[in-house]
Amino acid sequence: MTSRNDAQPPLNTRAPSRRTVVKAAAATAALGAPLAAAIPAYAAERPAFLHGVASGDPLPDGVLLWTRVTPAPDAVPGSGKGPDTEVRWEVAEDKGFTRVVGHGSTTARAASDHTVKADVRGLRQATTYYFRFLVGDAGDAGVVHSPVGRTRTTPAHDASAHGVRFGVVSCANWEAGHFSPYRHLAARTELDAVLHLGDYIYEYRSGEYPSAEYVVRQHEPKHEITTLADYRTRHGVHKTDPDAQAMHATHPVIAIWDDHEFADNAWSGGAVNHSPETEGDWAGRMAAAKQAYFEWMPVRTSTEGTVYRRVRYGKLADLHLLDLRSFRSEQAGFGSGEVDDPDRTITGRAQLDWLKSGLAASDAAWKLVGTSVMITPVAFGSLPAHLLKPLAELLGLPGEGLAINTDQWDGYTDDRKELIAHLRDNNIRNTVFLTGDIHMAWANDVPVKAATYPLSASAATEFVVTSVSSDNIDDMLHVAPHTISLVAAGAIKAANRHVKWLDMDSHGYGVLDVTAERSQMDYYVVSDRTDPEATSSWARSYRTLSGTQKVERVHAPVR
């Protein structure tokens, strides 16, 4: 068995920030001493695995393994310090490593922030394995072992898989709360993988979001991150979280990025939260953020600097993962008819063609699409089509109503129309979009024509999960959950009849269970994001039955 690190090809805006969008739709525990001081005393003489282990991007015959070694006390993330260190890895069929089935070695270098990856192949399909990393030898210094990780390969591409189950999360703001949803997903050992839909980190300076009086634990570095060292340090802090370490050590994580891995409302040429005058060239900042992301996340590095790719679970499900930040046009202004401009794109031409061809060619029972922002149209001022079209032309308004959030697909209606028409014209059934970003939970039909729904058809469905910890309506307004937000939720549903349910106040995660007959999302909420021991409870469930392209409520989660 070999370890490979082959690159994998991709199988100042006027838009309101997400904080403004969420608000419109309706004492400090510091991190403590610098990371160097957190290193155990033995690290002065021996390397240490302080950031846990992880796996990701599973295949039928392999998986990507990740860790970070701290070879010396001053070799903290982003420092550029520390010697090259040989790191060995082992994969076994048992936790005790009595049945080792693969091993290899690589080198942790300062050039990659002492992170290492092993792209392991030669494994059996649909099988659980255990892995660990080692440094040192059997001499006087002894061998240092990493924590033991658990991972799982996917079924063979032509296998008739009975079912697949994913944890689904997004939007984990360190300062806003603890990552209890990760801990609860780690406890669910029946999951095949965890799908992380973006905003794994946040770029803000400390006390900016949320404001300082509501900070639960403090960012490092405390300033807004803009450089490679900054992004590395922020990623490193997140990998010290015990709940994040538990999740990564228990399940392979399949991740895509959204904007806060770079900066708020990022697009191909800039971001709301980026000033070229004071923060330098955007291309350089994005390149630094991407380098740190590929170093610190269990994702195969792409030579094109993108994360769009596919993961297949036999003949049951194809998972198409999108990159909606690298190629998009600048967001349109609120209420602007520019959202209908056919020259504007959220995906870029090459990625949209890749998605369309993949959906058309798929022989899987379910076509799952991981998209970091909502594709479902959500608009106020929706009118019947015969009135909306001439009025929009006269007033220069969006043709599909007044969009709430032009950072979503609502701001790029031509790409959405093309994709939905492709699903309809090619009779592509059982397409389910899986989404994060908006800090709310939704269950939606994706209509062909929103203005005439439900008289017109639904082309797909969408399940949106709420945030792990990032602010939502009640957090921003500092009111009790499910009070003021109920008014806003009712208004959104009344104006958008394809929206079947939304929860604007909770924090938590989703569990998506897929069989040949249906795809069901079970929504779970945590008791208190500020409590590191927060409990978890089931909130709601919705499913899409095969062939229907519609969501329906289910009154119990999948057991």
Secondary structure as the mmCIF struct_conf table of DSSP 4:
data_model
#
loop_
_struct_conf.conf_type_id
_struct_conf.id
_struct_conf.beg_label_comp_id
_struct_conf.beg_label_asym_id
_struct_conf.beg_label_seq_id
_struct_conf.end_label_comp_id
_struct_conf.end_label_asym_id
_struct_conf.end_label_seq_id
STRN STRN1 SER A 3 ARG A 4
BEND BEND1 ARG A 14 ALA A 15
HELX_LH_PP_P HELX_LH_PP_P1 PRO A 16 SER A 17
HELX_RH_AL_P HELX_RH_AL_P1 ARG A 18 ALA A 24
TURN_TY1_P TURN_TY1_P1 ALA A 25 ALA A 25
BEND BEND2 ALA A 33 ALA A 33
HELX_RH_AL_P HELX_RH_AL_P2 LEU A 35 ALA A 38
BEND BEND3 ILE A 39 ILE A 39
HELX_RH_3T_P HELX_RH_3T_P1 ALA A 41 ALA A 44
TURN_TY1_P TURN_TY1_P2 GLU A 45 GLU A 45
BEND BEND4 ARG A 46 ARG A 46
STRN STRN2 ALA A 48 ALA A 48
BEND BEND5 HIS A 51 HIS A 51
STRN STRN3 VAL A 53 GLY A 56
BEND BEND6 ASP A 57 ASP A 57
BEND BEND7 PRO A 60 ASP A 61
STRN STRN4 VAL A 63 ARG A 68
STRN STRN5 THR A 70 THR A 70
BEND BEND8 ALA A 72 ALA A 72
TURN_TY1_P TURN_TY1_P3 PRO A 73 ASP A 74
TURN_TY1_P TURN_TY1_P4 PRO A 77 GLY A 78
BEND BEND9 SER A 79 SER A 79
BEND BEND10 GLY A 82 GLY A 82
STRN STRN6 THR A 85 ALA A 92
BEND BEND11 GLU A 93 ASP A 94
TURN_TY1_P TURN_TY1_P5 LYS A 95 GLY A 96
BEND BEND12 THR A 98 ARG A 99
STRN STRN7 VAL A 100 ALA A 108
HELX_RH_3T_P HELX_RH_3T_P2 ALA A 110 SER A 112
TURN_TY1_P TURN_TY1_P6 ASP A 113 HIS A 114
STRN STRN8 THR A 115 VAL A 120
BEND BEND13 GLY A 122 GLY A 122
HELX_LH_PP_P HELX_LH_PP_P2 LEU A 123 ARG A 124
TURN_TY1_P TURN_TY1_P7 GLN A 125 ALA A 126
STRN STRN9 THR A 128 GLY A 136
BEND BEND14 ALA A 138 ALA A 141
STRN STRN10 VAL A 143 HIS A 145
HELX_LH_PP_P HELX_LH_PP_P3 SER A 146 VAL A 148
STRN STRN11 GLY A 149 ARG A 152
HELX_LH_PP_P HELX_LH_PP_P4 THR A 153 ALA A 156
TURN_TY1_P TURN_TY1_P8 HIS A 157 ASP A 158
BEND BEND15 HIS A 162 HIS A 162
STRN STRN12 GLY A 163 VAL A 169
HELX_RH_3T_P HELX_RH_3T_P3 TRP A 174 ALA A 176
HELX_RH_AL_P HELX_RH_AL_P3 SER A 180 ALA A 186
TURN_TY1_P TURN_TY1_P9 ALA A 187 ALA A 187
TURN_TY1_P TURN_TY1_P10 THR A 189 GLU A 190
BEND BEND16 ASP A 192 ASP A 192
STRN STRN13 ALA A 193 HIS A 196
BEND BEND17 GLY A 198 GLY A 198
BEND BEND18 TYR A 200 ILE A 201
HELX_LH_PP_P HELX_LH_PP_P5 TYR A 204 ARG A 205
TURN_TY1_P TURN_TY1_P11 SER A 206 GLY A 207
STRN STRN14 GLU A 208 GLU A 208
TURN_TY1_P TURN_TY1_P12 TYR A 209 PRO A 210
STRN STRN15 SER A 211 SER A 211
HELX_RH_3T_P HELX_RH_3T_P4 ALA A 212 TYR A 214
BEND BEND19 VAL A 216 ARG A 217
BEND BEND20 GLU A 220 HIS A 223
HELX_LH_PP_P HELX_LH_PP_P6 GLU A 224 ILE A 225
BEND BEND21 THR A 227 THR A 227
HELX_RH_AL_P HELX_RH_AL_P4 LEU A 228 HIS A 238
TURN_TY1_P TURN_TY1_P13 LYS A 239 THR A 240
HELX_RH_AL_P HELX_RH_AL_P5 PRO A 242 THR A 250
BEND BEND22 HIS A 251 HIS A 251
STRN STRN16 PRO A 252 ALA A 255
BEND BEND23 ASP A 259 ASP A 259
TURN_TY1_P TURN_TY1_P14 HIS A 260 PHE A 262
BEND BEND24 ALA A 263 ALA A 263
TURN_TY1_P TURN_TY1_P15 ASP A 264 ASN A 265
STRN STRN17 TRP A 267 TRP A 267
TURN_TY1_P TURN_TY1_P16 SER A 268 GLY A 269
STRN STRN18 GLY A 270 GLY A 270
TURN_TY1_P TURN_TY1_P17 VAL A 272 ASN A 273
HELX_RH_AL_P HELX_RH_AL_P6 PRO A 276 GLU A 279
HELX_RH_AL_P HELX_RH_AL_P7 TRP A 282 TRP A 296
BEND BEND25 MET A 297 VAL A 299
HELX_LH_PP_P HELX_LH_PP_P7 ARG A 300 SER A 302
TURN_TY1_P TURN_TY1_P18 THR A 303 GLU A 304
BEND BEND26 GLY A 305 GLY A 305
STRN STRN19 ARG A 309 TYR A 313
TURN_TY1_P TURN_TY1_P19 GLY A 314 LEU A 316
STRN STRN20 ALA A 317 LEU A 321
BEND BEND27 ARG A 325 PHE A 327
HELX_LH_PP_P HELX_LH_PP_P8 ARG A 328 GLY A 333
TURN_TY1_P TURN_TY1_P20 PHE A 334 GLY A 335
HELX_RH_3T_P HELX_RH_3T_P5 GLY A 337 ASP A 340
TURN_TY1_P TURN_TY1_P21 PRO A 342 ASP A 343
BEND BEND28 ILE A 346 THR A 347
HELX_RH_AL_P HELX_RH_AL_P8 ARG A 349 ALA A 361
BEND BEND29 ALA A 364 ALA A 365
STRN STRN21 TRP A 366 THR A 371
BEND BEND30 SER A 372 VAL A 373
BEND BEND31 THR A 376 THR A 376
STRN STRN22 ALA A 379 PHE A 380
BEND BEND32 GLY A 381 GLY A 381
HELX_RH_AL_P HELX_RH_AL_P9 ALA A 385 LEU A 395
TURN_TY1_P TURN_TY1_P22 GLY A 396 GLY A 396
TURN_TY1_P TURN_TY1_P23 GLY A 399 GLU A 400
STRN STRN23 LEU A 402 ALA A 403
BEND BEND33 ILE A 404 ILE A 404
TURN_TY1_P TURN_TY1_P24 THR A 406 ASP A 407
BEND BEND34 GLN A 408 GLN A 408
HELX_RH_3T_P HELX_RH_3T_P6 TRP A 409 GLY A 411
HELX_RH_AL_P HELX_RH_AL_P10 THR A 413 ASP A 425
TURN_TY1_P TURN_TY1_P25 ASN A 426 ASN A 427
STRN STRN24 THR A 431 THR A 435
BEND BEND35 ASP A 437 MET A 440
STRN STRN25 ALA A 441 PRO A 447
BEND BEND36 VAL A 448 LYS A 449
HELX_RH_3T_P HELX_RH_3T_P7 ALA A 450 THR A 452
TURN_TY1_P TURN_TY1_P26 TYR A 453 LEU A 455
BEND BEND37 SER A 456 SER A 456
STRN STRN26 SER A 458 VAL A 464
BEND BEND38 VAL A 468 SER A 470
HELX_RH_AL_P HELX_RH_AL_P11 ILE A 473 LEU A 477
TURN_TY1_P TURN_TY1_P27 HIS A 478 HIS A 478
TURN_TY1_P TURN_TY1_P28 PRO A 481 HIS A 482
BEND BEND39 THR A 483 THR A 483
HELX_RH_AL_P HELX_RH_AL_P12 ILE A 484 ALA A 495
TURN_TY1_P TURN_TY1_P29 ARG A 497 HIS A 498
STRN STRN27 VAL A 499 ASP A 503
BEND BEND40 MET A 504 ASP A 505
STRN STRN28 GLY A 508 THR A 515
BEND BEND41 ALA A 516 GLU A 517
STRN STRN29 ARG A 518 VAL A 526
BEND BEND42 SER A 527 SER A 527
TURN_TY1_P TURN_TY1_P30 ARG A 529 THR A 530
TURN_TY1_P TURN_TY1_P31 PRO A 532 GLU A 533
STRN STRN30 SER A 536 LEU A 545
TURN_TY1_P TURN_TY1_P32 SER A 546 THR A 548
STRN STRN31 VAL A 551 VAL A 554
BEND BEND43 HIS A 555 ALA A 556
#
